[in-house]
Amino acid sequence: MPIRVTLDEVITRKRIKARDLAAEVGISETQLSLFRSGKVKGIRFRTLAKMCAVLQCQPADLLGYDFDPNDLADAEPD
């Protein structure tokens, strides 16, 4: 998948524990762990916004994108 979750880098840079982040955002440690590992299919904007507020960052700091032209062929129509 071309979308990468870079949350671990931000957590390390901000020196916050994942457990504390989960508590402040209001999600379970399991949900946060699944997001960190990229094993989720989506995230609510509200949750993403809370993460950004707690970490004082932008959504782009938590997610990355690696372009692959082959992904265009696999894209679902809007």
Backbone as ProteinMPNN parsed JSONL, in Angstrom:
{"seq_chain_A": "MPIRVTLDEVITRKRIKARDLAAEVGISETQLSLFRSGKVKGIRFRTLAKMCAVLQCQPADLLGYDFDPNDLADAEPD", "coords_chain_A": {"N_chain_A": [[0.852, -1.186, 0.0], [0.541, 2.215, -0.804], [0.279, 4.185, 1.136], [1.848, 5.245, 4.025], [2.183, 4.928, 7.517], [3.483, 7.197, 9.664], [3.536, 7.708, 12.306], [5.001, 6.678, 14.491], [7.504, 7.898, 14.264], [6.904, 10.54, 14.901], [5.952, 10.255, 17.508], [8.292, 9.397, 18.777], [9.94, 11.642, 18.338], [8.526, 13.606, 19.731], [8.664, 12.618, 22.226], [6.69, 11.158, 23.661], [4.683, 8.692, 25.209], [3.099, 5.93, 23.635], [0.919, 4.869, 24.967], [0.105, 7.025, 26.556], [-0.603, 8.839, 24.556], [-2.776, 7.509, 23.335], [-4.602, 7.566, 25.472], [-5.003, 10.35, 25.78], [-6.106, 11.007, 23.31], [-8.344, 9.493, 23.317], [-8.77, 6.869, 22.49], [-8.414, 3.288, 22.323], [-5.477, 1.484, 23.382], [-5.034, -0.647, 21.742], [-6.365, 0.088, 19.367], [-4.764, 2.265, 18.64], [-2.325, 0.959, 18.27], [-2.935, -0.697, 16.086], [-3.344, 1.268, 14.132], [-0.78, 2.418, 14.081], [0.686, 0.311, 13.014], [-0.307, 0.179, 10.503], [-2.417, -1.432, 9.894], [-5.068, -0.811, 9.581], [-7.985, 0.149, 7.741], [-8.852, 2.666, 7.548], [-9.205, 5.922, 9.114], [-10.926, 7.979, 11.346], [-11.56, 11.393, 10.67], [-11.904, 13.01, 12.871], [-10.533, 11.625, 14.9], [-7.952, 11.678, 13.842], [-7.542, 14.432, 13.854], [-7.569, 14.919, 16.622], [-5.249, 13.521, 17.357], [-3.345, 15.071, 16.041], [-3.688, 17.479, 17.4], [-2.904, 16.814, 20.029], [-0.266, 16.017, 19.566], [0.715, 18.264, 18.417], [1.043, 18.715, 15.588], [0.869, 18.267, 11.993], [-1.475, 16.543, 9.818], [-0.016, 15.445, 7.695], [2.388, 14.911, 8.902], [1.958, 12.551, 10.133], [1.294, 10.702, 8.255], [2.458, 9.223, 5.235], [3.14, 9.107, 1.677], [3.849, 6.962, -0.932], [4.339, 7.152, -4.206], [3.105, 5.04, -6.734], [2.808, 4.075, -9.941], [1.356, 1.822, -10.703], [-0.669, 1.626, -8.883], [-2.65, 3.28, -9.801], [-4.018, 1.875, -11.732], [-5.302, 0.033, -10.188], [-7.101, 1.473, -8.754], [-10.253, 2.274, -7.301], [-13.262, 3.386, -8.889], [-14.638, 6.695, -8.395]], "CA_chain_A": [[0.0, 0.0, 0.0], [1.392, 3.401, -0.914], [0.149, 5.061, 2.303], [2.662, 4.819, 5.166], [1.902, 5.597, 8.778], [4.763, 7.648, 10.226], [3.228, 8.145, 13.664], [6.085, 6.312, 15.411], [8.56, 8.917, 14.189], [6.426, 11.724, 15.632], [5.926, 9.878, 18.924], [9.685, 9.408, 19.243], [10.433, 13.024, 18.33], [7.825, 14.37, 20.765], [8.948, 11.948, 23.507], [5.434, 10.811, 24.329], [4.422, 7.254, 25.16], [1.9, 5.585, 22.875], [-0.159, 4.691, 25.951], [-0.376, 8.361, 26.924], [-1.266, 9.409, 23.376], [-4.071, 6.852, 23.211], [-5.47, 8.082, 26.538], [-5.352, 11.749, 25.506], [-6.941, 11.053, 22.109], [-9.608, 8.84, 23.646], [-8.899, 5.59, 21.802], [-7.738, 2.221, 23.048], [-4.096, 1.223, 22.976], [-5.124, -1.588, 20.624], [-6.684, 0.864, 18.163], [-3.577, 3.037, 18.274], [-1.34, 0.006, 17.773], [-3.339, -1.089, 14.733], [-3.067, 2.407, 13.258], [0.681, 2.55, 13.958], [1.196, -0.772, 12.175], [-0.882, 0.298, 9.167], [-3.365, -2.528, 9.701], [-6.44, -0.31, 9.527], [-8.368, 0.599, 6.401], [-9.182, 4.083, 7.603], [-9.202, 6.586, 10.41], [-11.862, 9.101, 11.348], [-10.903, 12.703, 10.686], [-11.963, 13.504, 14.247], [-9.429, 10.974, 15.615], [-6.716, 12.232, 13.275], [-7.44, 15.813, 14.355], [-7.174, 14.855, 18.036], [-3.827, 13.138, 17.397], [-2.571, 16.239, 15.634], [-3.762, 18.47, 18.475], [-2.08, 16.347, 21.141], [1.142, 15.98, 19.144], [1.028, 19.572, 17.83], [1.619, 18.447, 14.27], [-0.057, 18.26, 10.871], [-1.754, 15.179, 9.357], [1.082, 14.986, 6.836], [3.471, 14.428, 9.753], [1.582, 11.221, 10.611], [1.08, 9.836, 7.099], [3.293, 9.458, 4.063], [2.618, 8.508, 0.456], [4.847, 6.546, -1.914], [3.65, 7.025, -5.49], [3.348, 3.863, -7.563], [1.879, 4.178, -11.071], [0.507, 0.63, -10.769], [-1.826, 1.83, -8.02], [-3.69, 3.973, -10.556], [-4.795, 0.856, -12.421], [-6.086, -0.696, -9.194], [-7.977, 2.404, -8.03], [-11.692, 2.136, -7.493], [-13.859, 4.634, -9.391], [-15.332, 7.518, -7.394]], "C_chain_A": [[0.893, 1.243, 0.0], [1.293, 4.358, 0.274], [0.956, 4.46, 3.455], [2.261, 5.608, 6.392], [3.252, 5.916, 9.427], [4.589, 8.169, 11.655], [4.355, 7.835, 14.64], [7.203, 7.346, 15.426], [8.168, 10.156, 14.998], [6.409, 11.439, 17.132], [7.333, 9.928, 19.51], [10.205, 10.831, 19.36], [9.81, 13.85, 19.456], [8.035, 13.788, 22.168], [7.685, 11.717, 24.327], [5.247, 9.302, 24.201], [3.123, 7.014, 24.396], [0.703, 5.428, 23.806], [-0.76, 6.043, 26.333], [-1.112, 9.027, 25.761], [-2.663, 8.816, 23.224], [-5.058, 7.404, 24.242], [-5.926, 9.506, 26.237], [-6.284, 11.883, 24.3], [-8.309, 10.427, 22.385], [-9.854, 7.566, 22.862], [-8.15, 4.537, 22.612], [-6.302, 2.07, 22.549], [-4.069, 0.272, 21.784], [-5.417, -0.851, 19.325], [-5.468, 1.657, 17.698], [-2.512, 2.127, 17.683], [-1.666, -0.438, 16.35], [-3.078, 0.034, 13.734], [-1.566, 2.533, 13.007], [1.261, 1.506, 13.015], [0.645, -0.718, 10.75], [-1.909, -0.777, 8.866], [-4.825, -2.079, 9.743], [-6.729, 0.153, 8.106], [-8.697, 2.075, 6.372], [-9.098, 4.608, 9.017], [-10.175, 7.76, 10.31], [-11.069, 10.411, 11.403], [-10.867, 13.268, 12.097], [-10.798, 12.917, 15.075], [-8.09, 11.518, 15.139], [-6.49, 13.654, 13.792], [-7.011, 15.828, 15.822], [-5.707, 14.476, 18.175], [-2.952, 14.337, 17.067], [-2.559, 17.304, 16.731], [-2.85, 18.073, 19.633], [-0.598, 16.412, 20.789], [1.628, 17.313, 18.578], [1.744, 19.397, 16.492], [0.52, 18.533, 13.216], [-0.339, 16.807, 10.461], [-0.634, 14.604, 8.489], [2.29, 14.505, 7.641], [3.219, 12.986, 10.193], [1.423, 10.207, 9.483], [2.014, 10.214, 5.969], [2.682, 8.75, 2.859], [3.769, 8.212, -0.491], [4.132, 6.274, -3.228], [4.092, 5.773, -6.226], [2.338, 3.912, -8.701], [0.936, 2.975, -11.181], [-0.736, 0.782, -9.908], [-2.964, 2.533, -8.746], [-4.597, 2.961, -11.268], [-5.72, 0.118, -11.466], [-7.108, 0.178, -8.479], [-9.434, 2.138, -8.352], [-12.255, 3.451, -8.017], [-14.598, 5.361, -8.282], [-16.81, 7.365, -7.453]], "O_chain_A": [[1.885, 1.302, 0.727], [2.129, 5.25, 0.413], [0.763, 3.299, 3.813], [2.026, 6.814, 6.318], [4.053, 5.021, 9.7], [5.392, 8.965, 12.143], [4.641, 8.64, 15.527], [7.779, 7.635, 16.475], [8.997, 10.743, 15.693], [6.806, 12.286, 17.933], [7.536, 10.441, 20.61], [10.835, 11.19, 20.355], [10.477, 14.689, 20.061], [7.635, 14.388, 23.166], [7.621, 12.035, 25.515], [5.617, 8.711, 23.186], [2.174, 7.792, 24.497], [-0.41, 5.819, 23.455], [-1.979, 6.188, 26.422], [-2.124, 9.698, 25.963], [-3.628, 9.549, 23.007], [-6.214, 7.677, 23.917], [-7.099, 9.836, 26.417], [-7.146, 12.762, 24.268], [-9.306, 10.791, 21.761], [-11.001, 7.21, 22.592], [-7.347, 4.868, 23.484], [-5.967, 2.478, 21.436], [-3.195, 0.368, 20.923], [-4.796, -1.126, 18.298], [-5.177, 1.714, 16.503], [-1.864, 2.487, 16.7], [-0.774, -0.542, 15.508], [-2.638, -0.222, 12.613], [-1.13, 2.729, 11.873], [2.221, 1.783, 12.296], [1.08, -1.481, 9.887], [-2.238, -1.011, 7.703], [-5.719, -2.906, 9.926], [-5.815, 0.507, 7.362], [-8.811, 2.673, 5.302], [-8.944, 3.857, 9.98], [-10.225, 8.448, 9.29], [-10.052, 10.516, 12.089], [-9.903, 13.933, 12.476], [-10.163, 13.63, 15.852], [-7.199, 11.787, 15.946], [-5.365, 14.025, 14.127], [-6.188, 16.651, 16.222], [-4.995, 15.036, 19.008], [-1.946, 14.587, 17.73], [-1.538, 17.952, 16.962], [-2.109, 18.905, 20.155], [0.226, 16.812, 21.611], [2.814, 17.473, 18.292], [2.869, 19.855, 16.292], [-0.629, 18.84, 13.533], [0.48, 15.928, 10.729], [-0.347, 13.409, 8.55], [3.126, 13.769, 7.117], [4.15, 12.279, 10.58], [1.418, 9.0, 9.722], [2.323, 11.39, 5.772], [1.809, 7.895, 3.009], [4.566, 9.093, -0.815], [3.406, 5.289, -3.356], [5.283, 5.48, -6.332], [1.135, 3.803, -8.462], [-0.171, 3.107, -11.702], [-1.751, 0.137, -10.169], [-4.123, 2.399, -8.353], [-5.803, 3.177, -11.385], [-6.781, -0.363, -11.86], [-7.898, -0.324, -7.68], [-9.806, 1.826, -9.483], [-11.781, 4.521, -7.634], [-15.116, 4.744, -7.352], [-17.528, 7.992, -6.673]]}, "name": "protein", "num_of_chains": 1, "seq": "MPIRVTLDEVITRKRIKARDLAAEVGISETQLSLFRSGKVKGIRFRTLAKMCAVLQCQPADLLGYDFDPNDLADAEPD"}
